[in-house]
Amino acid sequence: MFQWKRVLYSYGETVEQAKSSNNPLLYLSYLCRCSFMWWVLVGSVLGLVASSLMIVYWFSRLRLALAEKGWKYTSTLGALPWIIGLFNSVYVLLRELTVIQKGGTVDSTLLYTLAILDWIVLATMGTGIILDAVIRRANLQHNRL
């Protein structure tokens, strides 16, 4: 939660004065000075929403549109980066809400697991794009003859 005493005593204010202030700008300035980083929560929730929407869009339209244009492997693997984004957003959200304690064994295990999954997805997507490009190039050269 908020560390009111450490922050407010350093500015010469008491906890009661900050909580009972009727000025919203003063209250907002105290919120921004405390150690709780509210913008991280907003970013992780936006990442959660954006990745969820892109997964739905991929399943509904994007996969078929890519497959029609000849990107066979890329269209199959297209949802993987958004799934990783979803997992990363959930991880950041749980960590900032202190459901997962920072520096604990669960935290380090999830961090390493997500890092490994990021590299696997990157390698898989790169391989799929290269494979599709080689196949498309071969088909284009064959059609010229």
C-alpha positions in Angstrom: 0.0 0.0 0.0 1.1 3.6 0.2 4.1 4.6 2.2 2.6 7.8 3.5 4.8 8.4 6.5 8.1 8.2 4.7 7.1 10.4 1.8 5.0 13.0 3.7 7.4 13.5 6.7 10.1 14.3 4.3 8.0 17.1 2.9 7.0 18.4 6.3 3.4 17.3 6.2 1.6 14.7 8.4 -0.4 11.8 7.2 -3.7 13.2 8.5 -3.1 16.5 6.6 -2.6 14.7 3.3 -5.6 12.4 3.7 -8.0 15.1 4.8 -6.9 17.7 2.1 -9.9 18.9 0.1 -7.6 20.1 -2.7 -7.6 17.3 -5.4 -4.3 18.7 -6.9 -2.6 18.5 -3.6 -3.8 15.0 -3.1 -2.7 14.0 -6.6 0.8 15.4 -5.9 1.0 13.3 -2.8 -0.1 10.3 -4.7 2.5 10.9 -7.4 5.3 11.3 -4.7 4.6 8.0 -3.0 6.2 4.8 -4.0 3.1 3.3 -5.5 3.5 3.6 -9.3 -0.1 3.8 -10.5 0.9 4.3 -14.1 2.4 0.7 -14.2 -1.1 -0.6 -13.3 -2.6 1.4 -16.1 0.0 0.2 -18.6 -0.5 -3.5 -17.6 -4.3 -3.2 -17.8 -4.0 -1.5 -21.2 -1.7 -4.3 -22.3 -4.1 -6.9 -21.1 -7.0 -5.3 -23.0 -5.0 -4.7 -26.2 -3.6 -8.2 -26.3 -7.0 -9.7 -25.6 -8.6 -7.7 -28.4 -5.8 -8.6 -30.9 -6.2 -12.3 -30.1 -9.9 -12.1 -30.8 -9.1 -10.2 -34.0 -6.6 -12.7 -35.1 -9.0 -15.6 -34.6 -11.8 -13.8 -36.3 -10.2 -12.2 -39.4 -6.5 -11.7 -39.5 -5.5 -15.4 -39.7 -7.6 -16.0 -42.7 -6.5 -12.8 -44.5 -2.9 -13.7 -44.1 -3.5 -17.3 -45.3 -5.2 -16.0 -48.4 -2.2 -13.9 -49.3 0.1 -16.9 -49.1 1.5 -16.5 -45.6 0.8 -20.0 -44.4 3.1 -20.4 -41.5 2.9 -16.8 -40.3 -0.9 -16.9 -40.3 -0.7 -20.0 -38.0 1.7 -18.4 -35.6 0.3 -14.9 -35.6 -1.4 -15.1 -32.2 1.7 -16.2 -30.3 3.2 -12.7 -29.7 -0.2 -11.5 -28.4 -0.5 -14.5 -26.1 2.9 -13.6 -24.7 1.8 -10.0 -24.3 -1.2 -11.2 -22.4 0.9 -13.3 -20.0 3.4 -10.5 -19.5 0.6 -8.1 -18.7 -1.0 -10.5 -16.2 2.4 -11.0 -14.6 3.1 -7.3 -14.2 -0.4 -6.7 -12.8 -0.1 -9.5 -10.3 3.3 -8.3 -9.3 2.3 -4.7 -8.8 -0.8 -5.7 -6.8 1.6 -7.7 -4.6 -0.2 -11.0 -5.2 3.2 -12.2 -6.3 5.9 -11.0 -3.9 8.9 -9.2 -5.5 12.1 -11.3 -5.2 10.3 -14.5 -4.2 10.7 -17.9 -5.7 7.4 -17.6 -7.6 8.5 -14.2 -9.0 11.8 -15.4 -10.3 10.3 -18.6 -11.7 7.7 -16.7 -13.6 10.2 -14.2 -14.8 12.5 -16.8 -16.2 9.6 -18.8 -17.7 8.3 -15.7 -19.5 11.8 -14.8 -20.8 12.2 -18.3 -22.2 8.8 -18.2 -23.8 9.6 -14.8 -25.3 12.7 -16.2 -27.0 10.9 -19.3 -28.2 8.1 -17.2 -29.7 10.6 -14.8 -31.3 12.5 -17.7 -32.9 9.3 -19.4 -34.0 7.9 -16.3 -35.6 11.2 -15.5 -37.3 11.4 -19.0 -38.7 7.8 -18.9 -39.9 8.3 -15.5 -41.7 11.5 -16.7 -43.3 9.9 -20.0 -44.4 6.9 -18.1 -45.9 9.2 -15.7 -47.7 11.3 -18.5 -49.2 8.2 -20.4 -50.4 6.6 -17.2 -51.8 9.8 -16.3 -53.7 10.1 -19.8 -55.2 6.4 -19.6 -56.3 7.0 -16.2 -57.8 10.0 -17.4 -59.8 8.2 -20.5 -60.9 5.2 -18.4 -62.2 7.5 -16.2 -64.3 8.7 -19.2 -66.3 
